[in-house]
Structure formats: C-alpha cells, structure tokens
Amino acid sequence: MVHRQDKFSYREVLPVNQDERRRKLSQNFLVDQRAISTMVDALEGDVRTPVLEFAAGSGNITRKLVSGGYSVSAVELDHQLASKLKVDFAGKARVFECDLMAFELPTEAFNIVSNVPFHLSTDLQRRLMMASHWTIAVLLLQWEVARKRAGLQGGTLVTAAWWPWFDFELLARVPAHAFRPVPRVDCGILRIRRRPLPLVDDQVAYQQFVEAVFTGRGRGLGNILQKFLAKGVLDSVGREQSIDFNGLPKDLTPPQWVALFRAFSAFKNTKSGTSNNGRAAPKFTKRTRDYSPR
C-alpha cells in the first residue's frame, strides 16, 4: 500500500501542547468497548479483505481489529500517537504517519473503519463517494451527520443522489461519555456499503433527475412530478411502488427513486413524451455537478 503526504497538510501548524493539538485535530478517542465491537462487527467478519483505519488515534479500534484477525493499515497524523502506534502494533499492523486526506487509497479491494475527526467528516465522505475499490465503510460521525446521511426522517438530496450505488445504514448511537476527552455531542455509527451492481446505469442523468425533483416547485410530489411524467405513467409507477404523492421528495425510498427515474428515462425517449402541461419532458443538459456530502 502506497501513501503520500500532501504538501498542503496542516501538520506544519499543529500545536505543541497536547490539549491544543487534540482540539485542532478533533481528537476524541472512543473508549467504550461495546461501541468499538459494534464498529468491528459491522465488517461482518470479512478478514480476507484488508482494513484501512483512518485517524487511528490511541489505537483502541486498531487493537480490536487486530485481535479479530484483520489485516490493518492504520493512518494517523499526530506524530506522538503514530509513534506509539508503531510500537504497540509492531509486526501486527502497518502504521502510517500521514494526513488521511492525502493518503493514497489502495488499488485493490479494501474496507474502511474510522472514528472520523469532526472537522473532516464532510471531506472524508466526499472522498469516499468518489473512490473505487472499497466495499464497506464504517464511520463514526457526529450524530446529526450520521442521521442525515442514513436518511432518517427523510432522505437528503445528497443521500438520494448516491442511493443507487451505496446503501447507508445507521447502526448505533454512541453517547458523548463513550469518548475521552468527552465531546459536546453524541455520535453515530454509519455503515456504507457499495452495492454489488448499481441500480441505475447513467449516474449523471439520475443525479440530475434527483436534483430537479428535490428543487422542483410544487405543493407535493404529485405536483412536482407531473412536470416530468404524464399522469398515466405517474399513476402506474405510484401504484407499483406505493408512492404517496402528497408527500415530499425526502419521503421517497431508494426503490421509488429508481422506479421514477426509469419511468422518466423511458418516457422522455418516446414520441409521446410530454408531461401533463403539454410540454416535452425535460431533457437535462449533460454537465458535471458535485453531489458529494456537505
């Protein structure tokens, strides 16, 4: 496994004082053994696939991974912590002193585990969504961030945009007192699985469709979607997928999004592809947009 150090790493400005350094790096070490076990168990015993642990910190999760028979590469930016990890896990795990955002990802199959530094939760999720080769990512995130990504109480545009490629599952809530030092908020264990086969083929068109529906004007799904699909097509998909057209885009499930997109794709390519207002169903301009987490 190759790694590199980005020249823009913030290593150069790390405070010398331990408490200040912990605040700078969002270092809140997980000490609760039940939570640690939940994270490791989320890998489902796949010891044949190497594990990349980002922000290994004090090594509490590393220790559980190693004892479980996993092949671990631990990445830690803090020099003092990385040095201790190299001693503690000599001959048991590979330790890299490196910025996790600069670490070069493997080009073969791997899984990910990370107690994600709070200030890097968005950047790391963005990086993973765009990366290849990993199958499972088990991330410990701020509670509200984890809930948002899992789509509890409604999916977000970003989550819906990636559902055909990834499954998001919130496994547990981890209270603040499970960490040292104790953070101000609880955290959540989020498992992201890459689907073996994507549910749709055209990523650009699907994500543009999701954005158009999420940002479309209307008092409910029925009102929004009638701009994209004829009433007969809409009614048919609604019956098959049990869609509540009085709801909102955030209420749609992954299968419902996929069914609507497939219907839209087929509908706009037919000669009769006109929506209820008599105009042709929208054909989005091919463009690249960043649908990564925010």
N, C-alpha and C positions, 0 to 999 in steps of 0.2 A: 504494500500500500504506500503510495507516494503522497507526500504532503509538501506544502509550500507556505511561506509566511508573507502575507500581503504587506507591501511597503506602507500602506496606509493604516496598518494595525494601530490600535490605541495603546499598545504595550508601552510605548515611549512615555506616556503621560500617567502611568499607573502610580498612585501614591505609595509612599514607603510604609506609612502607618497601616497596620493590619485592618483596623476598623474602617478607615477611609477607603482602603483597597476593596474591602468587601462591599461597601456601598457602591463604589464605582463599577464593580463587576456584577452587581446584583447577586452576591453570593449568599444564598440561604440554603444551607445543606440539609437534605432530607435525612432524618434520623429515625423515623417511625418504621419499624420492621414490617408491619403489615402493608404499608403503602409501598415500600420497596419490593416486597414479594408480589404485590399486585402488578407493578410495572414489569418485573421479570417474567411473571406468569403470562403476561399479555403477548409474549413472544411465542407462546404455545409450544415450548419445548423443542423448537427447531434449532438444535445445537449444531447442525451441519452448516448453517448459514452464519458467517461472521457477523459480529455486532460492532457497530461504531457508536461509542458513547461520547456525546458532546458534553462539555462542561462537567467533567468527571468530579471536580471538586475534591472533597475529602475521601472519596473512594468507597462510600457506603454502598452505592448501587453497583459499582465495579466488583466489589467483593462478592455480592450475591450472584452476579453474572458468572464470575469465575468459578464459584463453588457449584454452580449449576451446570458446569461443563461447556460454557460458551467460549468461543474464541473472540477475545475482546481487544479492540483498539480504542484506547481512551485518549481523548483530546482535552487538554486543559491549558489555558492561557497563563494563569498565575504561576510564576516561576517557583515560588516556595511550595505550592501544592503539587505542581508537576514533579518537582524533585522528590518529594515524599512518595508520590505515587510510583515513581520509578524504583524506589527502594522497596516499598511494600509489595509490589507486584512483579518484582524481578523474576523472569522466567515463567510468569503466569499470564501476563497481559502486556501488550505493546502500549507504551505511553508516549504521546506526542505533545510537546510544549508548543502550542500553536493557537492562533485565533480561529475559532470554529467557522467563521465566515470565510476564512482564507484556506482552510484545509481542503486539499484536493480529494474529491469523493472517489471511491473505488469504481472501477470499470467492470466489476463482476458483481454478482448478487450479494446483497448485504441487508441487514436490518439496522434500525436506529433506536437508541434509547437516550433520553436527555432530560435532565432537570434544567429546563431552559432558563437562562438568565432573563429576568423580566424585560430588560431593555432590548433584547434580541428576539423576542417571541415573534414579532411580525417578520423580521428579516429572515429568520430561520425557516418559518413556514413558507415564505415566498421562495426561498432557495429549494426547499424540498419539492414543492409543487412542480418546479421546472426541471428537476433532476431525474435521472434514469437509474435503473438497476436495483433500487431498494424496493422491498415488498411491504414491510411493516415498520411504522414509526410510532414509538411510544413516547409521548411528550408530556411532561409535567408543566402546565401553564397556569397563569392566573385563572381563577375560577370563571370569571365572566368571559375571558377569552376562549377558554375551553368550551363553555356552554354555547357561545356564539358559533364556534366552528362546527360543533356537533349538531347544530340546528335545533336545539331545544327551544320550545316556544316559538318556532318558526325559523325557516331557513333564511340565510342572508343571500345576497346576490353572489358573493364570492363562493360560498359553500355550494349553492345550486350550480354555479358555473363549473365546478370540479366534480360533482357527484358521479357523472358517467365514468370517471377514471379512478375515483377514490371513494372509499367508504369511511365515514367519520363516526366514531363511537366514543361516548363519554363513559369511562369505566368506573370512576370513583371521585368523590370529593375528598380532598386532603386538607384538614384544618391547619391553620397557621401554626398552632403549637407543635406540629409534627416536624418543624424546621428549627435549625439553630444557625444564626440568630432568628428570632421569630419575626416574620414579615407582617405587614399590616393587613394582608388579605389572605383568604383561603386559596387553594389551588385545585386543579382538576387534572386527572389523568386521562389524556386523549389518545386513543389509538386510531391511526390512519392506516388503512390497508389499500394497497394498489389492487384494483380489480384485475383478474387474470386476462379478461378481454374487455375493452371499453364498450360501454353500452351504446355509444354512437361513434361514427367514423369521422365526421367532419367537425373537428374541435372549434375552428374559427366560427363556422356558421352556427353551431349550437350555442356557443357563448354569446354571440351577438343576439341570438334569439332570446336567451335568458335576460340579457340586459334590456332589450326592447320591452319585454313583458314587465320586468321589475320597474322600469321607469315610465311605462305607458300610463296615459291618463284614463281615468275611469273610476267608477264607484265600487267596482268589484271585478273579480276575474272574468266573469261573463262579458262585462262591458269592455274590458281591456282586450280580451282575446278575440272579440268579434271584428277587430281591426285586422286580424291576421288569418282568420279562418271563417269559412261560410258556416251558417247556422247548423246545417245538416251535419257537416263534418264535426263541428264543435259538440253537438249533442251526442253524436256517436262515440267520440272519444270520452266524453263525460260519463256516459253510461258504462262503458267498458272499464274505466278507471275509477269510478265513484268519486268524481271531482265535484266539489261544492263550488259552484260558480258565484256564490255570494261571498266567498272567502277572498283572500288576497294572495298574491304570488308567494309570500313567505309560507303559506299553508300547504303548498304543493309538495308531494313526496318525490323522491328520485324517479320511480317508475312513471309517475304522472308527468313529470317534466320531459322524460324521454318520449313518452307516447305523444304528447303535444308537439314536440319538435318533429317527430317522424311524420305526423299528420300534416304539419305545416310544410315540411320539405316536399312531401308528395303533392300537396295541394297547390303550392306555388309553381310547380313544374307542369301542371295540367293546363290545357287551353281554357278551361273554365275557372282558373284560379283567381277568382275575385271574392273579396270579403263582403260582408253584409252591407257595406256602404257603396258597393258597386265598383270600387276601385280594385286594381290588381293587388294581390297580396304583396307585402313589402319584400323586396329583394335587397338584402343588405350589401353594402359595399365591402369588398374584401379588405380588411385592414387589421392591423395588429394592435391589440389593446392588452394592457397588463391587468389580468383578472386575479392577480395574486393577493393574499391576505393583507388587510390593513388594520 
